[in-house]
Amino acid sequence: MPGAANIVIASGRTSVYHLRHHLKQELLMKLPKTSRRRFLQSGGVGMLNLAVPGLVVGKDKFDDSGKAVASKKCCIFILLCGGPSHIDTWDLKPDAPSGIRGPYKPIRSKVPGMQLSELHPMLSKVTDQFCLIRSMSHPAPIANHFDAMHNLLSGQVVERVQQGVPDNLPYIGSVVAKNLSSARNLLTNAWLIKCVGPPVFCAPNISSGGYLGSAYAPVFIGSADNHPAKPDFKLPEIYDMADPARLKDRRKLLDSLESDRLAGDAGGKDWGELRELAYDAMTRTEGRQAFDMKQEPLSVRERYGMHPLGQNLLLARRMVEAGVRFVTVNGWVGPAPAAGGGPPSSSWDMHGGNMGMGNAFGSGSYGMNFCLPRLDQALSALLTDLKDRGMLDDTMVVAMGEFGRTPKIINTGPPGRQHWPKCFSAIVAGCGIRGGAVYGESDKTASAPTSNPVTPQDLNATILHALGVPLQAPVRNAGIIRPPFSSGKPVMGLFG
């Protein structure tokens, strides 16, 4: 049974009917035809009734001493949902008219010629560790969060997606989970704080796995009320051992239900091994320890910032250190004190008074004076931490939104900027990306790229290339041959 190391584990509170829905695609493709037929006839009575839908775990690899090793290539993708203003952050135009350049002054960085916003004093000290792309541009004429996010995460050019109706394309974390399982028996694809709120911010297939199936969907961790900046942060259900006796009883029941039924099939032994992998993933200490933020010195936690973005980035570092392959971090900064603010999906959607969000250059939840210092603190801490731990060579870091913001400031009430997919910026680091460099440039108003344009599809292909995922290999699923995972091409100029 090839590929038997991967398995979906479904929620302990989910019925056998729902477990069958989540698992039958993965399991049936692994079983011989005779076992497949028998399984369908039996109604899938023995499906794992233990943990979280969408979880793909790996099979341990060991070093010479017998210790389970962590995965090598991995990625932390910081998704600044809503679209940060590139002209106020990483591509300032101080010589542009006042109605374009905004209120922030550029400051020098560690790299000569690479200037950042004055609200990025800490990030300016680590510019030698990342490459700044100033020529991101969507190839399709889109201007809404939904389609821009879909293009960014799917690696394909899709001009328009009917809102709420997915086109079955898998997103990049699912692609990585399909091709690179964890080198430890831990989850492979995780998303820290699921996109919550109006569907305009939540692209299709974020939680589905696309045509790869639910086995490769991300495991969502945390919420607006349960994130690692809170002192009572709770473990994901997969590692919730509040009732170990009940879990042990379930394991015994599973062992008895299917052992006789599948004993005569060639796949019976492999199915039993899959059950053991699932149980091991749930009970081993590494999984729970990765989420125990109290193991980090207070000085480290404070360096990242005691806010949702800072602590989620610290948690992401702990997760890839444990062996998780792909972690998407929702760039939610959290609500400003006494200022309200939206759900964890839209911190960077800074329209200003045009959308009733207050001053985009103010200190409210949708203000750069509040959000940018926290991003500055958290991202600079992550890059420094990865370098100090010797992890940056094998950990790719991407920080970006789904698009940029209009060069012209909108002054309908408190000032802000509208959506702008024609030109925006991204920060990339690690896995061979050359640090201390600027790739591509924009025109004098940051309206359009003037050199080396990079599409979201190209960046998607670049990430897969850096992680070692084959780009041109077709995907065979349920008898259907799918196209390559990305329609873009790796940007080799980003590598040093």
C-alpha positions in Angstrom: 0.0 0.0 0.0 2.2 2.9 -1.2 2.1 6.1 0.7 0.6 4.5 3.7 2.5 6.8 6.0 -0.1 9.5 5.6 -3.5 9.4 7.2 -6.4 11.7 8.1 -7.5 11.7 11.7 -11.0 12.9 12.3 -12.5 14.7 15.3 -13.4 12.8 18.4 -16.8 14.6 18.4 -17.5 13.6 14.8 -19.8 10.8 13.8 -18.6 7.7 11.9 -20.6 9.0 9.0 -18.6 12.2 8.8 -15.3 10.3 9.4 -16.1 8.1 6.4 -16.6 11.3 4.4 -13.2 12.7 5.4 -11.2 9.5 5.1 -12.7 7.3 2.4 -10.9 9.1 -0.4 -7.5 8.7 1.2 -8.1 5.1 2.4 -9.7 3.7 -0.7 -6.8 4.8 -2.9 -4.5 2.8 -0.6 -6.4 -0.4 -0.3 -6.4 -3.2 -2.9 -9.6 -3.5 -5.0 -10.8 -6.5 -2.9 -10.3 -4.6 0.4 -11.8 -1.5 -1.2 -15.0 -3.3 -2.1 -15.2 -5.0 1.3 -14.6 -1.6 3.1 -17.4 0.0 1.2 -19.7 -2.9 2.0 -18.9 -2.7 5.7 -19.8 1.0 5.8 -16.3 2.0 7.2 -17.2 1.0 10.7 -13.6 1.3 11.9 -12.7 4.7 10.7 -10.5 6.6 13.1 -12.7 8.5 15.6 -9.8 10.3 17.3 -8.6 13.8 16.4 -8.8 16.6 13.8 -10.2 16.5 10.2 -7.6 17.3 7.5 -4.6 16.1 9.5 -1.8 14.5 7.5 1.0 13.1 9.6 4.4 11.8 8.5 6.4 8.7 9.5 9.4 9.1 11.7 12.9 9.2 10.2 15.7 8.6 12.6 19.3 9.7 12.9 22.3 7.4 13.8 21.5 7.7 17.5 17.9 6.5 17.0 16.4 10.0 17.6 13.5 11.1 15.4 14.8 14.0 13.2 13.0 17.2 12.3 12.0 17.9 8.7 14.5 20.0 6.7 12.9 22.3 4.2 9.9 24.1 5.6 8.0 27.4 5.2 6.4 30.1 7.4 4.0 32.1 5.2 2.9 35.3 6.9 -0.3 36.3 5.1 -1.1 40.0 5.8 -4.8 39.7 5.1 -6.4 42.8 3.7 -3.4 44.0 1.7 -0.9 46.3 3.4 0.1 49.6 1.7 3.4 49.0 -0.1 4.0 52.7 -0.5 3.8 53.3 3.3 6.0 50.3 4.3 8.6 48.7 1.9 8.4 50.9 -1.2 8.3 54.5 0.0 8.3 57.4 -2.6 9.5 60.5 -0.6 9.7 62.6 -3.8 6.1 61.9 -4.8 3.4 64.6 -4.2 1.9 64.7 -0.7 -1.3 63.1 -1.8 0.6 60.0 -2.8 3.7 59.7 -0.6 1.9 59.6 2.7 3.1 60.9 6.1 5.9 58.4 6.8 9.6 59.1 6.1 12.1 56.6 4.9 14.9 55.4 7.1 18.2 53.8 6.3 18.7 50.2 6.8 21.6 47.8 7.3 21.8 47.4 3.5 22.9 50.6 1.6 20.1 51.8 -0.6 17.3 49.7 0.9 15.1 52.2 2.7 12.0 51.2 4.8 9.3 53.1 6.6 10.3 54.9 9.8 7.8 52.6 11.5 10.2 49.7 10.8 13.2 50.5 12.9 13.9 46.9 14.0 13.3 45.4 10.5 15.7 47.9 9.1 18.5 46.3 11.2 18.0 42.8 9.7 17.6 43.7 6.0 20.7 41.7 5.3 18.7 38.5 6.0 15.9 39.0 3.4 15.2 39.9 -0.1 12.6 42.7 -0.7 10.5 42.3 -3.9 9.1 45.6 -5.0 7.6 44.4 -8.3 4.8 42.1 -7.4 1.8 42.3 -9.8 -1.3 40.3 -10.4 -1.6 39.3 -14.1 -5.4 39.3 -14.1 -7.6 42.4 -13.8 -8.8 41.8 -10.2 -9.3 44.2 -7.4 -11.0 42.3 -4.6 -9.7 40.3 -1.7 -11.4 37.0 -2.7 -9.8 36.6 -6.1 -6.5 38.1 -5.2 -6.1 35.7 -2.3 -7.1 32.8 -4.5 -4.5 33.7 -7.1 -1.8 34.1 -4.5 -2.4 30.8 -2.8 -3.4 28.6 -5.7 -0.5 29.3 -8.0 -2.8 29.6 -11.0 -4.1 32.6 -12.9 -7.9 32.8 -12.2 -9.5 36.0 -13.5 -12.7 35.7 -11.5 -14.0 33.2 -9.0 -17.6 33.1 -8.1 -17.6 34.1 -4.5 -18.2 31.1 -2.2 -17.8 28.6 -5.1 -14.4 26.9 -5.2 -12.8 25.8 -8.4 -11.1 22.8 -6.8 -7.6 24.1 -6.9 -5.4 23.2 -3.9 -3.5 25.9 -2.1 0.2 25.9 -1.5 0.2 24.4 2.0 -1.8 21.5 0.7 0.6 21.0 -2.2 3.5 20.9 0.2 1.6 18.4 2.5 1.0 16.2 -0.5 4.6 16.1 -1.6 6.6 16.5 1.6 5.2 14.8 4.7 6.8 15.6 8.0 10.0 13.7 8.8 8.4 13.2 12.3 5.1 11.7 13.0 3.5 15.2 13.4 1.1 17.3 11.4 2.4 18.7 8.1 0.2 21.6 7.1 -1.0 24.1 9.7 -2.8 27.5 9.7 -2.6 29.7 12.7 -5.9 31.4 13.3 -8.4 30.6 10.6 -9.8 33.4 8.5 -13.0 34.4 10.2 -15.6 37.0 9.3 -17.2 38.1 6.0 -16.4 35.7 3.2 -14.9 38.5 1.2 -11.6 37.9 3.1 -11.7 34.1 3.0 -10.7 32.7 -0.4 -12.2 29.3 -1.5 -10.2 26.1 -0.7 -8.4 27.6 2.3 -9.8 24.7 4.3 -10.7 22.1 1.7 -7.4 20.9 0.2 -8.9 21.4 -3.3 -8.8 18.4 -5.6 -6.1 16.8 -3.4 -8.8 16.1 -0.9 -9.5 16.9 2.8 -6.5 14.8 3.9 -4.2 17.7 2.8 -6.3 20.6 4.1 -4.6 22.6 6.9 -5.1 22.0 10.6 -6.5 25.2 12.0 -5.0 26.3 15.3 -6.3 29.1 17.5 -9.0 31.8 17.2 -9.7 35.3 18.2 -10.5 34.0 21.7 -7.8 31.3 21.9 -4.4 32.4 20.6 -0.9 32.0 22.1 -0.7 35.6 23.4 -3.4 34.6 25.9 -2.3 33.1 29.2 -4.9 30.3 28.9 -4.1 29.3 25.3 -5.5 25.8 24.8 -3.9 23.0 22.8 -5.5 21.9 19.5 -7.9 19.0 19.8 -5.3 16.6 18.3 -3.1 17.1 21.4 -5.9 17.5 24.0 -5.2 14.7 26.4 -7.7 15.8 29.0 -9.3 12.4 29.0 -6.5 9.8 28.3 -8.6 6.9 29.6 -11.2 7.6 27.0 -8.6 7.8 24.3 -7.1 4.5 25.4 -10.6 2.8 25.3 -11.1 4.1 21.8 -7.8 2.7 20.7 -8.8 -0.7 22.0 -12.2 -0.5 20.3 -10.5 0.4 17.0 -8.1 -2.5 17.3 -10.9 -4.9 17.7 -13.4 -3.6 15.1 -11.3 -3.8 11.9 -8.6 -6.3 12.8 -10.7 -9.4 11.9 -12.4 -7.7 8.9 -9.2 -6.8 7.2 -7.0 -9.6 8.4 -7.3 -11.6 5.2 -6.5 -8.7 2.9 -3.1 -7.6 1.7 -3.8 -4.2 3.1 -4.9 -5.3 6.5 -1.4 -5.0 8.1 -0.9 -1.5 6.6 -4.2 -0.3 7.9 -3.2 -1.4 11.3 0.0 0.5 11.0 -1.9 3.6 10.0 -3.9 3.4 13.2 -0.7 3.1 15.2 0.7 6.2 13.5 -2.4 8.1 14.3 -2.4 7.1 17.9 1.4 7.9 18.2 0.9 11.3 16.6 -1.7 12.2 19.2 0.1 10.9 22.3 3.8 11.8 21.7 5.2 14.7 23.7 6.8 16.7 20.8 3.4 17.7 19.4 2.1 19.0 22.7 5.4 20.6 23.6 5.5 22.7 20.5 2.3 24.5 21.7 3.6 25.0 25.2 4.6 28.6 25.0 5.6 28.6 28.7 8.7 26.7 27.6 10.0 29.9 26.0 11.9 32.3 28.1 9.9 35.5 28.8 12.6 37.6 27.2 12.1 35.6 23.9 8.4 36.0 24.0 8.6 39.7 24.7 11.1 40.1 21.8 8.4 38.8 19.4 5.8 40.9 21.1 3.0 39.9 23.5 0.3 40.3 20.8 -1.4 37.8 18.5 1.0 38.3 15.5 4.1 38.2 17.6 3.1 35.1 19.6 1.8 33.3 16.5 5.1 33.8 14.7 6.9 32.4 17.8 4.5 29.5 17.7 5.2 29.0 14.0 9.0 28.9 14.7 8.4 26.3 17.4 6.2 24.2 15.0 8.7 24.1 12.1 11.4 23.4 14.7 9.4 20.4 15.7 9.0 19.2 12.1 5.9 20.8 10.6 6.5 21.5 6.9 4.2 24.5 6.1 2.7 27.0 8.6 0.5 29.8 7.3 0.2 32.6 9.8 -2.8 34.9 9.6 -1.3 38.4 9.9 -3.9 39.5 12.4 -2.3 42.0 14.7 -5.2 42.0 17.2 -7.6 44.8 18.2 -6.2 48.1 19.3 -6.9 48.9 23.0 -10.4 50.4 23.4 -10.6 50.7 19.6 -12.6 47.7 18.6 -11.6 46.1 15.3 -12.6 43.3 13.0 -12.2 39.5 13.3 -8.8 37.8 12.7 -8.8 38.3 8.9 -8.6 41.9 7.9 -6.0 43.9 10.0 -4.5 45.3 6.8 -7.6 46.4 5.0 -7.0 50.1 5.6 -9.6 52.0 3.6 -9.9 54.8 6.1 -13.1 56.7 6.4 -14.3 55.4 3.0 -15.2 52.1 4.7 -15.7 53.5 8.2 -12.4 52.1 9.5 -10.9 55.3 10.9 -7.6 56.9 9.9 -5.3 54.5 8.0 -2.4 56.4 9.4 -3.8 56.4 12.9 -3.5 54.2 16.0 -6.8 52.3 15.7 -7.2 48.6 14.7 -7.0 49.6 11.0 -4.3 52.1 11.5 -0.6 51.8 10.4 0.6 53.5 13.6 -0.8 50.5 15.5 -0.2 47.6 13.0 3.2 48.4 11.5 5.2 48.6 14.8 3.9 45.2 15.8 4.7 43.7 12.4 8.2 45.3 12.7 8.7 43.7 16.1 7.4 40.3 15.3 9.0 39.8 11.8 12.4 41.1 12.8 12.4 38.8 15.9 11.4 35.8 13.7 14.2 36.4 11.2 16.8 36.9 14.0 15.6 33.9 15.9 15.8 31.6 12.9 19.3 32.8 12.0 20.5 32.4 15.6 19.2 28.9 15.8 20.8 27.9 12.4 17.3 27.4 10.9 17.2 30.1 8.2 19.0 27.9 5.6 16.1 25.4 5.7 13.2 27.7 6.6 11.6 29.9 4.0 9.9 33.0 5.3 7.4 34.9 3.2 5.6 38.1 4.4 3.0 39.7 2.1 -0.6 40.6 1.5 -2.8 39.6 -1.4 -2.3 43.0 -3.1 -1.1 46.6 -2.4 -2.9 49.9 -2.0 -3.6 52.8 -4.3 -0.8 55.3 -4.7 -3.4 58.1 -4.3 -4.7 58.7 -0.8 -8.5 58.7 -0.4 -9.6 61.6 1.8 -13.3 60.8 2.1 -13.3 61.4 5.9 -10.3 59.9 7.6 -7.6 59.1 5.0 -7.0 55.7 3.6 -6.1 53.8 0.4 -8.1 51.5 -1.8 -7.1 48.1 -3.3 -4.3 48.0 -5.8 -3.3 44.7 -7.5 -1.0 46.2 -10.2 1.9 46.7 -7.9 2.9 45.6 -4.3 5.7 44.3 -2.3 6.8 41.1 -0.5 9.6 40.0 1.8 11.2 36.6 1.3 14.0 35.0 3.2 15.7 31.6 3.8 16.1 28.4 1.9 18.8 29.9 -0.4 17.1 33.3 -0.9 19.8 36.0 -1.1 19.7 38.5 1.8 20.4 42.2 1.6 18.9 42.6 -1.9 16.0 44.4 -3.6 14.4 42.6 -6.5 12.4 44.6 -9.0 11.5 48.2 -8.9 8.3 50.3 -9.3 7.7 53.6 -10.9 7.9 57.0 -9.2 4.4 56.6 -7.6 4.6 52.8 -6.9 1.8 52.3 -9.4 3.4 49.6 -11.6 6.6 47.6 -11.8 9.3 49.0 -14.0 11.7 46.0 -13.8 11.5 42.3 -13.1 7.8 41.9 -12.5 6.8 39.0 -10.3 3.4 37.5 -10.4 1.8 35.6 -7.4 2.1 32.5 -9.6 5.9 33.0 -10.0 6.3 33.5 -6.2 4.2 30.4 -5.6 6.5 28.4 -7.9 9.5 29.9 -6.2 8.4 28.7 -2.8 7.8 25.2 -4.1 11.1 25.2 -5.9 12.9 26.3 -2.7 11.2 23.5 -0.7 12.0 20.8 -3.2 8.5 20.2 -4.6 8.6 19.2 -8.2 6.8 21.8 -10.3 6.3 20.0 -13.6 5.2 16.6 -12.4 1.6 16.0 -13.2 -0.7 15.0 -10.4 -2.8 11.8 -10.8 -5.8 11.8 -8.5 -8.8 9.5 -8.8 -7.8 8.7 -12.4 -7.5 12.3 -13.5 -4.2 13.9 -14.5 -4.0 17.4 -13.1 -1.7 20.2 -14.4 1.5 21.3 -12.6 0.9 22.8 -9.2 1.8 26.3 -10.3 1.5 28.1 -13.7 4.3 30.4 -12.7 8.1 29.9 -13.0 10.6 30.1 -10.1 12.3 33.5 -9.9 15.9 32.3 -9.9 17.1 35.9 -9.4 16.0 35.7 -5.8 18.5 33.1 -5.0 22.1 33.9 -4.1 
